[in-house]
Amino acid sequence: MNWTAALFNWSAMGSIAEATAAVAVVVSLIYLGKQIRQNSRAVQATIEQESAKLINHNMMTIASSEELSRLYLQGAEDFASLTSTEKGRMLMLVTGITRTFEMLYRQYQTGHVSKEIWSGYEYLMKAVIQTDFFTHFWSMRENTYNSEFKNFVNNIDISDAPARPSSMTKQGDNEA
């Protein structure tokens, strides 16, 4: 028996096995990367869908109640004219809305909500920020929000904000 040839064959087979294992590791890493990307897209889609549900829930809560709708519209234009009880209700309502926006902003910052989706929420947020009740609310509750969100709210440009609620209702009243 030729020991040199046998040893060479085992060395060659060992090298082939190592190369095959290295290729298998690379293929596994590529597969894992694709799975992580696919999972990330699924997580983002779920978060965006749940975000839309939260915003819609807040809107439908107001829209489904004539009393809350009146309160929201009156508070948007003249917060001071509300009774103490109405101001308290507005505080709770605006807290819920603002916490939803804070959560959405955080999800956007961490990449779980796309820029396209966030820009729609930001536009809605501008509609809320420009109201009279938000000015009062924010002066009392600003410090209960995280610093990044506070900075965002305090520096948001509302020059392109949607029409105020009163201008929309007056327009609709004139058409009726």
C-alpha positions in Angstrom: 0.0 0.0 0.0 1.2 3.4 -1.0 0.8 5.6 2.2 1.6 8.8 0.4 -1.1 8.3 -2.1 -3.6 7.3 0.6 -2.7 10.3 2.7 -3.0 12.6 -0.3 -6.4 11.3 -1.1 -7.6 11.9 2.5 -6.1 15.4 2.4 -7.8 16.1 -0.9 -11.1 14.8 0.4 -10.8 16.9 3.5 -10.2 20.0 1.3 -13.2 19.2 -0.8 -15.3 18.7 2.3 -14.2 22.0 3.7 -14.9 23.8 0.4 -18.4 22.2 0.2 -19.1 23.2 3.8 -18.1 26.8 3.1 -20.4 26.9 0.0 -23.2 25.5 2.1 -22.6 28.2 4.8 -22.7 30.9 2.1 -25.9 29.5 0.6 -27.5 29.3 4.1 -26.6 32.9 4.8 -28.1 34.1 1.5 -31.3 32.2 2.3 -31.4 33.5 5.8 -30.9 37.1 4.5 -33.9 36.6 2.1 -36.0 35.3 4.9 -35.2 38.2 7.2 -36.0 40.7 4.5 -39.3 38.9 3.7 -40.1 38.9 7.4 -39.2 42.6 7.8 -41.6 43.5 4.9 -44.4 41.4 6.6 -43.8 43.1 9.9 -43.9 46.6 8.3 -47.1 45.7 6.4 -48.7 44.6 9.7 -47.6 47.7 11.6 -48.9 50.0 8.8 -52.2 48.2 8.7 -52.6 48.4 12.5 -51.6 52.1 12.3 -54.4 52.8 9.8 -56.8 51.0 12.2 -55.8 53.2 15.1 -56.2 56.4 13.1 -59.5 55.2 11.7 -60.7 54.3 15.2 -59.9 57.8 16.5 -61.7 59.4 13.6 -64.7 57.1 13.8 -65.0 57.7 17.5 -65.5 61.4 16.9 -67.6 61.0 13.7 -70.0 58.4 15.2 -71.0 60.7 18.1 -72.8 64.0 17.3 -71.7 65.3 20.7 -68.0 64.5 20.2 -68.2 65.9 16.7 -69.6 69.1 18.0 -67.1 69.2 20.8 -64.2 68.6 18.4 -65.3 71.3 16.0 -66.0 73.8 18.7 -62.7 73.0 20.5 -60.8 73.3 17.3 -61.9 76.9 16.9 -62.5 78.2 20.4 -61.2 76.0 23.2 -61.9 78.8 25.8 -65.7 78.6 25.0 -65.9 75.0 26.2 -67.1 74.1 29.7 -64.7 72.6 32.2 -66.2 69.2 31.6 -65.9 69.6 27.8 -62.3 70.7 28.2 -61.6 67.6 30.2 -63.2 65.4 27.5 -61.2 67.2 24.9 -58.0 66.7 26.9 -58.6 62.9 27.0 -59.6 62.9 23.3 -56.5 64.8 22.2 -54.3 62.7 24.4 -55.5 59.6 22.6 -55.0 61.2 19.2 -51.5 62.6 20.1 -50.3 59.3 21.6 -51.4 57.6 18.4 -49.3 60.1 16.4 -46.4 59.6 18.8 -46.5 55.9 18.3 -46.7 56.3 14.6 -43.8 58.7 14.6 -41.7 56.2 16.5 -42.6 53.4 14.1 -41.6 55.7 11.2 -38.3 56.6 12.9 -37.5 52.9 13.4 -38.3 52.1 9.8 -41.5 50.1 10.5 -43.7 52.7 8.7 -42.7 53.8 5.2 -42.1 57.4 4.2 -45.1 57.3 1.9 -47.4 56.1 4.7 -45.9 58.5 7.2 -46.4 61.5 5.0 -50.2 61.0 5.0 -50.2 60.7 8.8 -48.0 63.8 9.1 -50.5 65.7 7.0 -53.3 64.6 9.3 -51.2 65.6 12.3 -50.8 69.1 10.9 -54.6 69.3 10.8 -54.7 68.6 14.5 -51.7 70.8 15.5 -53.2 73.9 13.9 -56.3 73.8 16.1 -57.0 75.9 19.1 -57.5 72.9 21.4 -54.1 71.5 20.4 -52.3 74.7 21.3 -53.8 74.6 24.8 -53.3 70.8 25.1 -49.6 71.0 24.0 -48.8 73.8 26.4 -50.0 71.6 29.3 -48.9 68.1 28.2 -45.8 68.6 26.0 -43.5 67.3 28.7 -45.2 64.0 28.8 -44.0 63.0 25.3 -40.6 61.7 24.3 -38.0 64.3 23.3 -37.8 63.3 19.6 -41.6 63.6 19.2 -41.7 66.9 21.1 -39.0 68.3 18.8 -40.8 67.1 15.8 -44.1 68.6 16.9 -42.5 71.9 17.9 -40.7 72.3 14.5 -43.4 70.9 12.1 -44.2 73.3 9.3 -48.0 73.7 9.2 -48.0 76.1 6.2 -49.4 73.4 4.0 -51.8 72.0 6.7 -55.3 70.9 5.6 -58.2 73.3 5.9 -59.4 73.9 9.4 -62.6 72.1 10.4 -64.6 75.3 10.6 -63.8 76.3 7.0 -65.0 72.9 5.8 -68.2 73.0 7.8 -69.0 76.6 6.7 -68.4 75.6 3.1 -70.7 72.6 3.5 -73.4 74.6 5.2 -73.4 77.1 2.3 -73.9 74.4 -0.2 -76.9 72.8 1.6 
